[in-house]
Amino acid sequence: MTSYIPITMTGVRQGVRMCLPYVPGYFIMGATVGAFAAQKGLTFTEAVMMNAFVCAASAQMVALQLWTNEWTWFHIAAVSGVALMVNLRFVLSGASLRPWLAPVPAGFVYPVLGVLTDPAWAASIRYNSEGGRDFGFVAGASIFLWITWIVASTPGYFIGSLISDPRAYGLDLFIAFTFAAILTPILSRSRDFLPAIVGALVGVAASLLIDGYWFIAIGAASGAMAAALVGPRA
């Protein structure tokens, strides 16, 4: 018999509350992505649409760095492929939530997973590991951060357009710091750190040896293999 997964407004509110600390960071990342979007000549509407449909700061940063004024089908495929590679981590994110969310009707779970972000995933994993089962938590966290990211693009685009070089202010590093802050709370044991360390070291080595963005996929695959070798939690 399929177990019952509650979907309540209490869970939604709890998911929103858990993700409130990420809001300031979203506005800083919004300024970073907005700066790159303005430099590449995107209109405000185009920048907002990118935030709404892509909803992934790291993928948007990479895509904007490869942006060009003269598009060919090959260039479109290249930018799309790189963005896809960066976002492939969400395949694993969704898979990690399946043991918990499998009983939830597809009409509810898939739209929410479509706007799942790293902070929402990390908060959901932590919530579930502490005994939480309410799908409303995932929905609240994901939709709240999705809307926040879209809203953050408004001041981000106009303020970011005044920043001639985001790297000069270290804004491009903020995404890396955010990932580190998201990852740390869910690494509670030494065996959890091994895949992260392996993925980081292999990814850095690949970035030094191979041109392009292959280091992202190589680092992720290495971390996943390390996690498989270590084995699941008891």
C-alpha positions in Angstrom: 0.0 0.0 0.0 1.3 3.4 -0.9 2.2 5.6 2.1 0.5 8.9 2.5 2.5 12.1 2.1 0.8 15.2 3.6 0.6 18.5 1.7 -0.3 21.3 4.1 0.0 25.1 4.3 2.0 24.6 7.5 4.6 22.8 5.5 4.6 25.6 2.9 5.1 28.2 5.6 7.9 26.2 7.2 9.7 25.8 3.8 9.5 29.5 3.2 10.7 30.3 6.7 13.7 27.9 6.3 14.7 29.6 3.0 14.5 33.2 4.2 18.3 33.4 5.0 19.0 32.9 1.3 17.1 36.0 0.2 20.0 38.5 0.6 22.3 36.2 -1.3 19.7 35.9 -4.1 19.8 39.7 -4.6 23.6 39.7 -4.7 23.6 36.9 -7.3 20.8 38.8 -9.1 23.1 41.8 -9.4 25.9 39.6 -10.8 23.7 37.9 -13.4 22.1 41.3 -14.2 25.5 42.9 -14.8 26.4 40.2 -17.3 23.0 40.4 -18.9 23.2 44.1 -19.3 26.7 43.9 -20.7 25.6 41.4 -23.3 22.9 43.7 -24.5 19.8 41.8 -23.2 16.7 43.8 -22.6 15.1 43.9 -19.1 12.3 41.7 -20.3 14.8 39.2 -21.8 16.7 39.1 -18.5 13.6 38.5 -16.4 12.4 35.8 -18.8 15.8 34.1 -18.5 15.6 34.2 -14.7 12.0 32.8 -14.8 12.7 29.9 -17.3 16.3 29.0 -16.5 16.2 29.8 -12.8 19.8 28.8 -12.2 22.4 31.4 -11.5 25.4 29.2 -12.3 24.0 28.1 -15.7 23.0 31.7 -16.5 26.4 32.9 -15.7 28.1 30.4 -17.9 25.6 31.0 -20.8 26.0 34.8 -20.6 29.8 34.4 -20.7 29.4 32.5 -24.0 26.8 35.0 -25.3 27.3 36.4 -28.7 25.7 39.0 -31.0 25.9 36.7 -34.0 24.1 33.4 -33.4 24.4 30.2 -35.4 22.8 26.9 -34.8 26.1 25.5 -33.7 26.5 28.3 -31.1 23.0 27.8 -29.8 23.7 24.1 -29.4 27.0 24.9 -27.6 25.5 27.3 -25.1 22.5 25.1 -24.5 24.8 22.1 -24.0 27.0 23.9 -21.5 23.9 25.2 -19.6 22.5 21.6 -19.6 25.8 20.2 -18.3 25.8 22.7 -15.4 22.2 21.9 -14.5 22.6 18.1 -14.7 23.1 18.1 -11.0 19.4 18.5 -10.6 18.9 15.0 -12.0 20.7 13.7 -8.9 18.8 16.2 -6.7 15.5 15.0 -8.0 16.6 11.3 -7.6 17.5 12.0 -4.0 14.0 13.2 -3.2 12.2 10.3 -4.9 12.2 7.9 -1.9 10.3 10.6 0.0 8.1 12.1 -2.7 7.2 9.0 -4.8 3.7 8.8 -3.4 2.9 12.5 -4.3 0.8 12.8 -7.5 2.9 13.7 -10.6 0.7 16.7 -11.2 1.9 18.2 -8.0 5.5 17.1 -7.7 6.9 17.7 -11.3 6.0 21.4 -11.5 7.6 22.0 -8.2 10.7 20.0 -9.2 10.8 22.2 -12.3 11.7 25.2 -10.2 13.8 23.3 -7.6 17.0 25.2 -6.7 20.0 24.2 -4.7 19.0 26.0 -1.5 15.5 24.5 -1.7 16.9 21.1 -2.3 19.4 21.3 0.6 16.7 22.6 3.0 14.3 19.8 1.9 16.9 17.1 2.4 17.7 18.5 5.9 14.0 18.7 6.7 13.4 15.1 5.7 16.5 13.8 7.5 15.1 15.3 10.7 11.8 13.4 10.2 9.8 15.9 8.1 7.5 14.4 5.5 5.2 17.2 4.3 5.5 17.9 0.6 4.3 21.4 1.3 7.8 22.1 2.6 9.4 21.4 -0.8 6.7 23.3 -2.6 7.0 26.3 -0.3 10.8 26.4 -0.4 11.0 25.9 -4.2 8.3 28.3 -5.3 9.3 31.0 -2.8 12.9 31.0 -4.0 11.8 30.9 -7.7 9.7 34.0 -7.2 12.5 35.6 -5.2 15.0 35.0 -8.0 12.7 36.6 -10.5 12.1 39.6 -8.3 15.8 39.9 -7.6 16.4 40.3 -11.3 14.7 43.7 -11.3 17.2 45.7 -9.1 19.9 43.3 -10.2 19.6 44.2 -13.8 19.6 48.0 -13.3 22.2 48.0 -10.5 24.3 45.4 -12.2 24.3 47.4 -15.4 26.3 50.0 -13.5 29.1 47.5 -12.6 31.5 47.4 -15.5 33.4 44.3 -14.3 31.6 42.0 -11.7 34.8 40.0 -11.2 36.6 43.2 -9.9 34.2 43.1 -6.9 34.4 39.3 -6.5 30.7 38.9 -7.3 31.5 35.9 -9.6 32.8 34.1 -6.5 29.6 34.6 -4.6 28.0 31.6 -6.3 30.8 29.4 -5.3 30.5 30.6 -1.7 26.8 30.0 -1.8 27.3 26.4 -2.9 29.7 25.9 0.0 27.3 27.3 2.5 24.5 25.1 1.1 26.6 22.0 1.2 28.1 22.3 4.7 25.0 21.8 6.9 24.1 18.5 5.1 27.6 17.0 5.5 27.2 15.6 9.0 29.7 12.8 8.9 33.2 12.2 7.6 32.0 9.8 5.0 29.8 12.5 3.6 32.8 14.8 3.0 34.7 12.3 0.9 32.5 12.6 -2.3 32.6 16.4 -2.0 36.3 16.5 -1.6 36.9 14.0 -4.5 34.6 16.0 -6.8 36.2 19.3 -5.9 39.8 18.1 -6.4 39.0 16.3 -9.7 37.0 19.2 -10.9 39.8 21.7 -10.2 42.4 19.4 -11.9 40.2 19.0 -14.9 39.7 22.8 -15.2 43.5 23.2 -15.4 44.0 20.4 -17.9 41.0 20.6 -20.2 39.6 23.7 -22.0 35.9 24.6 -21.7 33.4 23.6 -19.0 34.0 19.8 -19.0 35.4 20.1 -15.5 31.9 20.5 -14.2 30.7 17.2 -15.5 33.9 15.4 -14.7 34.0 16.7 -11.1 30.3 15.8 -10.6 30.8 12.3 -12.0 33.8 11.8 -9.8 32.0 12.9 -6.7 29.0 10.6 -7.6 31.3 7.6 -8.1 33.0 8.3 -4.8 29.6 8.4 -3.1 28.7 5.1 -4.7 31.9 3.5 -3.4 31.4 4.8 0.1 27.9 3.5 0.1 24.6 4.9 1.5 24.0 6.0 5.0 23.0 3.4 7.5 
